Every structure is written in C-alpha cells, then in structure tokens.
C-alpha cells in the first residue's frame, strides 16, 4: 500500500516481509523448528536470570553481567521471532512503517548493547584472573551498575542514529523486504535514492560499536592469556581457560555474522545468504548462551539443583 503525498511521488506506508519460503508445507516445518528454538532461548535465558536472582552465591560481578546478557538475548529473540512465526502461518506478511521503525530500533539497541557488554565481560574476566584478590573491590556494585547503564545508553543512542538515517530515506516502491524482519541493510536496499551516505554512517557506527569493542576484547584476552600461563596450578589454569573459552565461543557466534552483515558494502548485498547468516546472531546466539553458561558452569548447575531441591521439599 502507498500513501500519495504529491502528484508525482508516492511513499510506502507498509512493508511486506518475504521471509524464508512461500511454500506452505515448508513454512509449517520452519514454524515448528523456530518455535522450538524460540521457546528454548526464552526459557533457557529466563532460567539463568531466575537462578542468579535467587541464589545469593551468584551475586557477583560476573553473574550480574551474565544476567544482563541473558536479558538482552531474550529481548533480541522476542523482538523478531514472534512476528516471524505469525508470518510463517499467515497469508498476510505485512508490517506497518511505524512497526518496522520500532522493530529496527529495538533490535539494533539490544544488539549494539550486547556488543559493548561483551567488552565489559572481558574486562570482568581480566580483573578476576589478573587481580583476583581485588576483584570485588575493583568491580564494586556501583561500578557494575554504571558500566551496565553505559552499555544500554550507548546501544540505544547509536541504534537511534542508525534507524533515523535508514527510515528517513524515501521509499516509493517496491515494498517487499527480502528478510524475516526489518533489518537495516535489507530495508535500506529498497530506498529510491543513492544510499552511499547512509552506508558511510553505518560504517562509522560499526567501527565504534563492533571493531573498537572487538579490539578491546582481543587486548583483554591477550593480557588474560599471559596471566594464565603464569599460574602454577594446572587445575586453576584449566579453570581459567574454561571460563574464557565459554566467553570466546559466544563472542565468535555473535560478532562474526554481525561483522559480515553490517560491514560489507551494499554492492555485495545477498538477501538469501544474509537471512541465513542473521539467524546466528539473532536466534542461535541467544540459544547458545544458556547452553554454554549452564552446561560448563558448576555454580549455575549447583544453583539449579538447589532450587529444585527446595521445590521438592515444599511439594
């Protein structure tokens, strides 16, 4: 549908999200698969948040940031997946211009906040391994709260800039977005004007929010690796490496596809491939976090068993 503002031009008032397939049978199969992934992600991250809140032994800086990470992952999947599930079973796959604007802004804010939070988590691991005796003194509750608030503020600020510049472009048709949600590059590709300037703005944002954080994370882990090799106890060294390995696994699944999507030029835009790759930092990353941090973390498993034990006693 178009809204005619003038005589010779018309503006898009809604978009059509193409999704993955137009075949009903395929869509039903995809619906079942993505519903399972969505529920697993929400329940897994929700369980981590609940356990950290209930168990006082987990009230440390590391688990404080892990709780925020789980909250961000829940926000990421709930912003995009429910609508995708509806569209998989519905004949209408439209989304209004305002709803598209809102979805792009919230998804961007959550994703960019997570980018910075990974730096904070790397700093947390650096302090814990390099300055273990001063860990809780350096990372006080006040500092943790300020770091958390700063990541959210930066994420929303840069997301608003990205969304504003993308959605203020003239969209005069066609209005078919070859994606399962309103992601910036996919929507921008429909603009009926040159988007070179907007691409440059996105590149600058990517440098600040992706390249710079990733560089700080690598620097942190170089220092951490040097500190780990100085540890004499093999058991303590393995424990430190195990904790860092969990973090690096999550970072790889999140950053690698995000860099590919947001830092490549518009000339290399490939809608089908981009849709598949975006699932890694949107859906699979949110599912991976609770699996990695619960299966590899004795404290989380201990808190879970403690809660289950209490519930049995009550019953």
Steps between C-alpha positions, in 0.01 A plus 500: 500500500622852424408841638509766228651822637510677170430479137809326369622298797363244743630376833490152646274475806573133570750231407456135407746266670584224254630255761662170405251327271163538329426127520241425778648157580849641539366784713325260736825308546691823559232612746550188713879534491510872583232465769716238672809722470307804628356321803837343581673840482243681713471222759877445515587866544205550734625211714848654524353836608280329759784291645733801527231704675408221744846370597699751710824313418458621140474865598845581361606730213540211255146372552362854511624552143391149399150586621497812280631296205213253541254789520638643175477161329137470603435849364673413174289193420170645627544804274517297179402132537132529612414706195691259277298209647172681428608573142595136443137396554324812376416605146570863585866580557471876527649727765414868531765765448482601868525139621798443270664815641441379856623146433818624333569741786444250782689217329789735424506633857506151650766377255727803544463486878610137485804598293619733777399263779741239363780753561381544858493121548855479360606770748331302777699188408820707476456635854394158638807321361765773519390658832304223682553641850367843401222370272198603708670824606571614142168380360278643769122506469512868414750449216306199367180705498669791318657267244163335440319833463773623264466200269122548478535875437757452221298220341178702482679819391675343200195293412289817482756655265504191278119471495445872442731516198365175355128570540515863387605382153228529233326167443276533199462133400544209472437419867605132513775453762689177427546416865308358796520827697578867443878491497675820394693386189199310361262793542755753378539303178143607403570874522441689177812716531875453535580355845876560493489757782287273721743214436783725618304587817445128567870435440596763757255351751641153427854623573392643837266216598658191341866550406598702809328263748648197325848655518458563874381142551805362316731725703336381822543135409863548403561635852288221649695233308830640628365493856365144464836363385655639818262297720690207648200283587389296199148469641465877544643556153247261342214665689606845375531375142159331524329822609668699223420233239127534578517874451700478177258243354204733557694798362592314181140397429382856556771718343594300189157512328430854626822627342411328173149651487570855611851571373479378143418750221147516362630373163563160661146477639368142471151472657475121523844457650452797735175355636673173587806666653289738711349198675837439668512830693122524538372152588789256539715734711212551745462122523873439532553728800292303754638169367861616532463674835285229661664181376854631559431685825494307829355793695199530269441126512536508878247783529258308280529184713455709814181660366368162387578356843306778673204455269489127581506573873210747460302244298 
